[in-house]
Amino acid sequence: MKINFNQPHLTGKEAHYMYEAVMAGKLSGNGKFTKACQAWFEQRYGFRKCLLTSSGTDALEMCAMLCELKPGDEVIVPSYTFVSTALAFLREGATVVFADSMKRNPNLDAESLEALITPRTKVIAPVHYAGVACDMDAIMAVAKKHNLIVVEDAAQAIDSYYKPNPGPSLKGRGQIIPLGGIGHLAAFSFHETKNVTAGGEGGLLVVNDERFVRRAEIIWEKGTNRAEFFRGEVNKYGWVDMGSSFLPSEVNAAFLWAQLENLDDIQAKRKALWTRYYERLKPLAEKGFFTLPDIPEYATNNAHMFYIVLPSLEARTGLLAYLKSREIYAAFHYLSLHSSDYYKSRHDGRALPECDRYADCLVRLPLFYDLSKEEVNTICDAIETYYQSAC
Ligand SMILES: *Cc1c(COP(=O)(O)O)cnc(C)c1O
């Protein structure tokens, strides 16, 4: 019985809300469902201002536009990430400076940041890989010291949190803070591979710093001050800035609304599957065949992904081939950007050994809402059998 790597999930009310959007007679962006989704994020997580976008990439591009970068300005991004984290800034004419990952997990190594900072550094864009928080105390401290903007790529990080160290430097001290609510700006993705989807593609821009709110609304709607016009703050609207068409259709927002309404159920199911993987694979990890996902003491788990890290590329190739022969579709993940065709010539040549290791050795196992516990057992049985025959 074949087990796919990913399968989009329907909560049941998507078609109903999409029909409602059509019958309401307004399908373009910024209608009832768009506003409901944005308000949901603002209320549930305390984000200052949320704007739905057509993709996570779009939200990152809006962040990059808001940073007002000049040619030669530098933006620090992890190399082990999806291309959009870097692309958004490169499109604005900035130079991307790649950071290595940590040994313990694929997130950007905050301890290496100081060494990457120059007088031209303007932005740090940490990625919360697998929905697990980066070391945000350390990152925000470096940003504050050098007056940098922090853009969180929270594409994978819905409903995940950061637990600050005790101390005075970060807002919300003593409380856990939702990811996407720590940096000046943040981007979420609702692509079909994420925990919730807006019908295949979608994203969200989060503005936490007040100084970006007005311009974010303008950029969102093609450089017009429509938002202020509809609130009655100006008596006509016009073209006042740069921008693009970043709003999604109401049909996508309606789809997303059905998913958000069921977020707690989606998260509970994903976490149960994640935990089953963890428990079942622990004995093999203890024997040293691979390592399990790392959740640092300052992070929570949103069960976006279940990955294991093998000791070598050969070991990974062997396991993936075996699983495929059993019709289990596991997957590796990013080719590090600094080694990729396009970005290689834009990289300063530093070795990034941890990124290379994750690029060679990380395996993602199937994890989606409609995967059953029995299927997780089947996958874990197969992995056990593989290692029994290997010894
Ligand atoms: C999914 C993802 C994106 C891009 O989101 P899209 O909605 O597919 O454009 C960006 N960064 C990371 C880390 C992602 O996982």
Ligand as a Chemical Component Dictionary entry (heavy atoms), coordinates in Angstrom:
data_LIG
# 
_chem_comp.id                   LIG 
_chem_comp.type                 NON-POLYMER 
_chem_comp.pdbx_formal_charge   0 
_chem_comp.three_letter_code    LIG 
# 
loop_
_chem_comp_atom.comp_id 
_chem_comp_atom.atom_id 
_chem_comp_atom.alt_atom_id 
_chem_comp_atom.type_symbol 
_chem_comp_atom.charge 
_chem_comp_atom.model_Cartn_x 
_chem_comp_atom.model_Cartn_y 
_chem_comp_atom.model_Cartn_z 
_chem_comp_atom.pdbx_ordinal 
LIG C1 C1 C 0 7.147  27.212 1.972  1  
LIG C2 C2 C 0 8.260  28.131 2.285  2  
LIG C3 C3 C 0 8.389  29.388 1.670  3  
LIG C4 C4 C 0 7.566  29.839 0.508  4  
LIG O1 O1 O 0 6.220  29.819 0.643  5  
LIG P1 P1 P 0 5.285  29.755 -0.650 6  
LIG O2 O2 O 0 3.939  29.970 -0.055 7  
LIG O3 O3 O 0 5.460  28.413 -1.268 8  
LIG O4 O4 O 0 5.685  30.863 -1.551 9  
LIG C5 C5 C 0 9.409  30.231 2.102  10 
LIG N1 N1 N 0 10.264 29.871 3.060  11 
LIG C6 C6 C 0 10.182 28.662 3.653  12 
LIG C7 C7 C 0 11.158 28.322 4.735  13 
LIG C8 C8 C 0 9.193  27.749 3.272  14 
LIG O5 O5 O 0 9.139  26.556 3.863  15 
# 
loop_
_chem_comp_bond.comp_id 
_chem_comp_bond.atom_id_1 
_chem_comp_bond.atom_id_2 
_chem_comp_bond.value_order 
_chem_comp_bond.pdbx_ordinal 
LIG C1 C2 SING 1  
LIG C2 C3 SING 2  
LIG C2 C8 DOUB 3  
LIG C3 C4 SING 4  
LIG C3 C5 DOUB 5  
LIG C4 O1 SING 6  
LIG O1 P1 SING 7  
LIG P1 O2 DOUB 8  
LIG P1 O3 SING 9  
LIG P1 O4 SING 10 
LIG C5 N1 SING 11 
LIG N1 C6 DOUB 12 
LIG C6 C7 SING 13 
LIG C6 C8 SING 14 
LIG C8 O5 SING 15 
# 
